[in-house]
């Protein structure tokens, strides 16, 4: 007669037992006897093997449930040997013979929302327990009826490795001996209403190549030996507010491709991209999301594997090599990070345990209708912990230098992209998402606390106050914010025929009204060259020569304007077509003179920018900028001054936004002396017409623009000029 009741047997064989560790394994039956139970659906016979004896177990259910009463009261070490109906045998260490691994303190910190290394506990972690090698699997699913780990090691059968739940934490775990690195796995979750869900690991560090979705057991800890200690040590003392930042934004899948349109892998990208960035003097690379995602055309913004670099381009350690190579070449690595929403793919986070776990249940809080995605529930401590730890994970395990946080505006406002009646006000009746704001503040606090010298960057398109104000001063705590207003106004201005620009001078000058309200990055990103918006070159009016002249003028104005700089890949070669994520950039354009010379211009502009502190040292304070003249709308000319700390360097910048050269153009200058022309976008080496000034222009004692000194210039057509003040 079975010792278990019929109800208990049915619970086990139907995999509906909330805590199978009560029943399975070697357990105390009474003061004089033990009982061993094994569930192996494919076994005909099962044996308990110890150092003293081999005992055949009784089969108490045809599905493979075995049981045997064992005399004695002392738990001992054992193995299980099984034979299937074809005569095959296998022996294994019983997973149900191991004690819990995740400590009560770990669970407490996680449930509190403050376990910043929870990724070292949850997920799949190869380890050795009592000399036995295997993998600890764990996940958070507080509302599940039962959770099992399934994989190629158990024929994807959820009855074999049913997990234990750890108290009230909602965490399930099981140590499975014999599972090795490279094995595939998912979590099978039985919901309280009886549905079976097959979910990939939220904390998985490596996944199958899409369209497959299983996680891969992988120990990333000791896979790679880093060689960037010099960079990492120097980074700790960096204040990027005062440093030059010329950022090259890249989509790894379409920067360049191999024959037959195949992806380059991480190592190939590391070699080619680091050499290209170094040659062209960019300071940073910013990667569109590299976290695992199933859909190529999402560009990475529909994340299903937050803790895994995508396997499209190789293994985790190969991405480490990519970052390391950049650092060795003196290039910082920023990644796009997407905590604002996640996709509804059935294998991922959505309705993870049958309930709205990572998201809100109410669609007015929990869904982005425009994007077809779920919104994280930032008020749930474990969800907040998932995201906070994820940010720290990339900074820790992959040495990332910065996180560009996607869609911050959508996080800050409860009514983002919603009509009346489609959103729920906060407890004060307002539209601000108070829980998301608290999350963002904690994110910026802990990232800078644990990783000094990194940067966090907000893609934030509204006038929300204090985005780059420190948290302790009441702000959100980002280092930088994308200047979306400058981008929209400037591109709108440049798209107009020069004959009409005089009516739109305010589009150029308005940005200086708020330029110092935040620490801005002037961003010309992927979003501006796709979906019918045209490439930067094709946004420019005029014939082909004028298009290229306008483009050079645009870049010179951008680099002179207060703020750091970001350009999407292809901008530097004057890509003609819109960006296509499914194909390489049009590198063949470099065989043509205007494209090759545009690339040279950007290279020289980057060099000049990095070598002149006046262009970057006081980007975010009024002291670094001074208007000369913004009123000459009739000629579509503006001029201003950029200054370094203590005015150790002064650069005068003048821009002519029409194709008409202007002779004898007088502007006021701040000091008496010599002004050296250090940049002219119309130089012939850049495909310009060659309208130039003397290399050194002497100021005159003639007042202009409210200044005692002035200089006379020749303004080239569609030309940007930089003059450095020399004391002579």
TADADA-V837473 format. One record per backbone hydrogen bond with DSSP energy under -0.5 kcal/mol. NH is the residue of the N-H (numbers start at 1). CO is the residue of the C=O. If there is no record, write none. Layout:
nh=NH co=CO
nh=NH co=CO
//
This chain:
nh=9 co=5
nh=10 co=6
nh=11 co=7
nh=12 co=8
nh=13 co=9
nh=14 co=10
nh=15 co=12
nh=16 co=11
nh=17 co=11
nh=18 co=16
nh=20 co=17
nh=20 co=163
nh=22 co=19
nh=23 co=20
nh=24 co=20
nh=25 co=37
nh=27 co=25
nh=27 co=35
nh=29 co=33
nh=30 co=33
nh=33 co=30
nh=34 co=70
nh=35 co=27
nh=36 co=68
nh=37 co=25
nh=38 co=66
nh=40 co=38
nh=40 co=64
nh=43 co=40
nh=44 co=83
nh=45 co=83
nh=47 co=81
nh=48 co=55
nh=49 co=47
nh=49 co=79
nh=50 co=48
nh=50 co=53
nh=55 co=48
nh=57 co=46
nh=58 co=67
nh=60 co=58
nh=60 co=65
nh=61 co=65
nh=64 co=61
nh=65 co=61
nh=66 co=38
nh=66 co=64
nh=67 co=58
nh=68 co=36
nh=70 co=34
nh=72 co=32
nh=75 co=73
nh=79 co=49
nh=80 co=92
nh=81 co=47
nh=82 co=90
nh=83 co=45
nh=84 co=88
nh=87 co=84
nh=90 co=82
nh=92 co=80
nh=97 co=94
nh=98 co=95
nh=107 co=103
nh=108 co=104
nh=109 co=105
nh=110 co=106
nh=111 co=107
nh=112 co=108
nh=113 co=109
nh=113 co=110
nh=114 co=109
nh=115 co=109
nh=116 co=114
nh=118 co=115
nh=120 co=117
nh=121 co=118
nh=122 co=118
nh=123 co=138
nh=125 co=136
nh=127 co=134
nh=129 co=132
nh=132 co=129
nh=133 co=131
nh=134 co=127
nh=135 co=176
nh=136 co=125
nh=137 co=135
nh=137 co=174
nh=138 co=123
nh=139 co=172
nh=141 co=139
nh=141 co=170
nh=144 co=141
nh=145 co=190
nh=146 co=190
nh=148 co=188
nh=149 co=161
nh=150 co=148
nh=150 co=186
nh=152 co=184
nh=154 co=151
nh=156 co=151
nh=157 co=154
nh=158 co=156
nh=160 co=157
nh=161 co=157
nh=162 co=159
nh=163 co=147
nh=164 co=173
nh=166 co=171
nh=167 co=165
nh=169 co=166
nh=172 co=139
nh=173 co=164
nh=174 co=137
nh=176 co=135
nh=176 co=174
nh=177 co=175
nh=178 co=133
nh=179 co=176
nh=182 co=217
nh=183 co=180
nh=185 co=215
nh=186 co=150
nh=187 co=199
nh=188 co=148
nh=188 co=186
nh=189 co=187
nh=189 co=197
nh=190 co=146
nh=190 co=188
nh=191 co=189
nh=191 co=195
nh=194 co=191
nh=197 co=189
nh=197 co=195
nh=199 co=187
nh=199 co=197
nh=200 co=347
nh=204 co=201
nh=208 co=214
nh=212 co=209
nh=215 co=185
nh=216 co=206
nh=217 co=183
nh=220 co=218
nh=223 co=220
nh=226 co=224
nh=232 co=228
nh=233 co=229
nh=234 co=230
nh=235 co=231
nh=236 co=232
nh=237 co=234
nh=238 co=235
nh=240 co=238
nh=242 co=239
nh=243 co=240
nh=247 co=245
nh=247 co=565
nh=248 co=284
nh=249 co=247
nh=249 co=567
nh=250 co=286
nh=252 co=250
nh=254 co=251
nh=255 co=251
nh=258 co=262
nh=261 co=258
nh=262 co=259
nh=264 co=256
nh=266 co=313
nh=269 co=265
nh=270 co=266
nh=271 co=267
nh=272 co=268
nh=273 co=269
nh=274 co=269
nh=274 co=270
nh=275 co=271
nh=276 co=272
nh=277 co=273
nh=278 co=274
nh=279 co=275
nh=280 co=276
nh=281 co=278
nh=282 co=277
nh=283 co=246
nh=284 co=246
nh=285 co=332
nh=286 co=248
nh=287 co=285
nh=287 co=334
nh=288 co=250
nh=292 co=305
nh=292 co=308
nh=294 co=302
nh=296 co=294
nh=298 co=295
nh=299 co=296
nh=300 co=295
nh=301 co=298
nh=303 co=301
nh=304 co=292
nh=305 co=292
nh=308 co=305
nh=310 co=290
nh=313 co=310
nh=314 co=311
nh=318 co=315
nh=319 co=315
nh=320 co=316
nh=321 co=317
nh=322 co=318
nh=323 co=319
nh=324 co=320
nh=325 co=321
nh=326 co=322
nh=327 co=323
nh=328 co=324
nh=329 co=325
nh=329 co=326
nh=330 co=327
nh=331 co=326
nh=332 co=283
nh=334 co=285
nh=334 co=332
nh=335 co=402
nh=336 co=287
nh=337 co=404
nh=339 co=337
nh=342 co=374
nh=343 co=303
nh=344 co=372
nh=348 co=345
nh=350 co=343
nh=352 co=349
nh=353 co=355
nh=354 co=351
nh=357 co=355
nh=360 co=375
nh=365 co=362
nh=366 co=362
nh=367 co=363
nh=368 co=373
nh=369 co=367
nh=372 co=368
nh=373 co=368
nh=374 co=342
nh=375 co=366
nh=377 co=358
nh=378 co=376
nh=380 co=377
nh=381 co=379
nh=383 co=380
nh=384 co=380
nh=385 co=381
nh=386 co=382
nh=387 co=383
nh=388 co=384
nh=389 co=385
nh=390 co=386
nh=391 co=387
nh=392 co=388
nh=393 co=389
nh=394 co=390
nh=395 co=391
nh=396 co=392
nh=397 co=393
nh=398 co=393
nh=398 co=394
nh=400 co=394
nh=401 co=333
nh=402 co=333
nh=403 co=455
nh=404 co=335
nh=404 co=402
nh=405 co=403
nh=405 co=457
nh=406 co=337
nh=406 co=404
nh=408 co=405
nh=408 co=459
nh=409 co=459
nh=411 co=407
nh=411 co=408
nh=412 co=408
nh=413 co=409
nh=414 co=431
nh=415 co=431
nh=416 co=413
nh=418 co=415
nh=422 co=419
nh=426 co=430
nh=429 co=426
nh=433 co=412
nh=434 co=432
nh=437 co=433
nh=438 co=434
nh=439 co=435
nh=440 co=436
nh=441 co=437
nh=442 co=438
nh=443 co=439
nh=444 co=440
nh=445 co=441
nh=446 co=442
nh=447 co=443
nh=448 co=444
nh=449 co=445
nh=450 co=446
nh=451 co=447
nh=454 co=451
nh=455 co=401
nh=457 co=403
nh=458 co=480
nh=459 co=405
nh=459 co=457
nh=460 co=458
nh=467 co=464
nh=469 co=466
nh=473 co=470
nh=474 co=471
nh=475 co=470
nh=476 co=466
nh=477 co=466
nh=477 co=469
nh=478 co=467
nh=479 co=456
nh=480 co=456
nh=481 co=519
nh=482 co=458
nh=483 co=521
nh=484 co=482
nh=487 co=483
nh=488 co=484
nh=489 co=485
nh=490 co=486
nh=491 co=487
nh=492 co=488
nh=493 co=489
nh=494 co=490
nh=495 co=491
nh=496 co=493
nh=500 co=497
nh=501 co=497
nh=501 co=498
nh=503 co=500
nh=504 co=501
nh=505 co=502
nh=507 co=504
nh=508 co=504
nh=508 co=505
nh=509 co=505
nh=510 co=506
nh=512 co=509
nh=513 co=510
nh=514 co=510
nh=514 co=511
nh=515 co=511
nh=517 co=514
nh=520 co=518
nh=521 co=481
nh=522 co=564
nh=523 co=521
nh=524 co=522
nh=524 co=566
nh=525 co=523
nh=528 co=525
nh=529 co=526
nh=530 co=527
nh=533 co=530
nh=535 co=576
nh=537 co=575
nh=539 co=535
nh=539 co=536
nh=540 co=536
nh=540 co=537
nh=541 co=494
nh=547 co=543
nh=548 co=544
nh=549 co=545
nh=550 co=546
nh=551 co=547
nh=552 co=548
nh=553 co=549
nh=554 co=550
nh=555 co=551
nh=556 co=552
nh=557 co=553
nh=558 co=554
nh=559 co=555
nh=560 co=556
nh=561 co=557
nh=564 co=520
nh=565 co=245
nh=566 co=522
nh=567 co=247
nh=568 co=524
nh=569 co=249
nh=571 co=568
nh=573 co=570
nh=574 co=571
nh=575 co=570
nh=579 co=529
nh=583 co=580
nh=585 co=254
nh=585 co=255
nh=587 co=585
nh=589 co=586
nh=590 co=587
nh=591 co=588
nh=592 co=589
nh=595 co=592
nh=596 co=592
nh=597 co=593
nh=598 co=594
nh=599 co=595
nh=600 co=596
nh=601 co=597
nh=602 co=598
nh=603 co=599
nh=604 co=600
nh=605 co=601
nh=606 co=602
nh=607 co=603
nh=608 co=604
nh=609 co=605
nh=610 co=606
nh=611 co=607
nh=612 co=608
nh=612 co=609
nh=613 co=611
nh=615 co=612
nh=616 co=613
nh=617 co=613
nh=619 co=241
nh=619 co=616
nh=621 co=618
nh=624 co=621
nh=625 co=622
nh=626 co=641
nh=628 co=639
nh=629 co=639
nh=633 co=631
nh=636 co=632
nh=636 co=633
nh=637 co=632
nh=638 co=655
nh=639 co=629
nh=640 co=653
nh=641 co=626
nh=642 co=651
nh=643 co=624
nh=644 co=649
nh=647 co=644
nh=648 co=645
nh=651 co=642
nh=652 co=723
nh=653 co=640
nh=654 co=721
nh=655 co=638
nh=656 co=719
nh=657 co=636
nh=657 co=655
nh=661 co=659
nh=662 co=715
nh=663 co=661
nh=665 co=713
nh=666 co=664
nh=667 co=711
nh=669 co=709
nh=674 co=726
nh=675 co=697
nh=676 co=674
nh=676 co=724
nh=677 co=695
nh=678 co=676
nh=678 co=722
nh=679 co=722
nh=681 co=720
nh=683 co=680
nh=686 co=683
nh=687 co=684
nh=688 co=683
nh=690 co=682
nh=697 co=675
nh=699 co=673
nh=700 co=710
nh=702 co=700
nh=703 co=701
nh=704 co=707
nh=707 co=704
nh=709 co=669
nh=710 co=700
nh=711 co=667
nh=713 co=665
nh=715 co=662
nh=715 co=713
nh=716 co=714
nh=718 co=658
nh=719 co=656
nh=719 co=716
nh=721 co=654
nh=722 co=679
nh=723 co=652
nh=724 co=676
nh=725 co=650
nh=726 co=674
nh=728 co=726
//
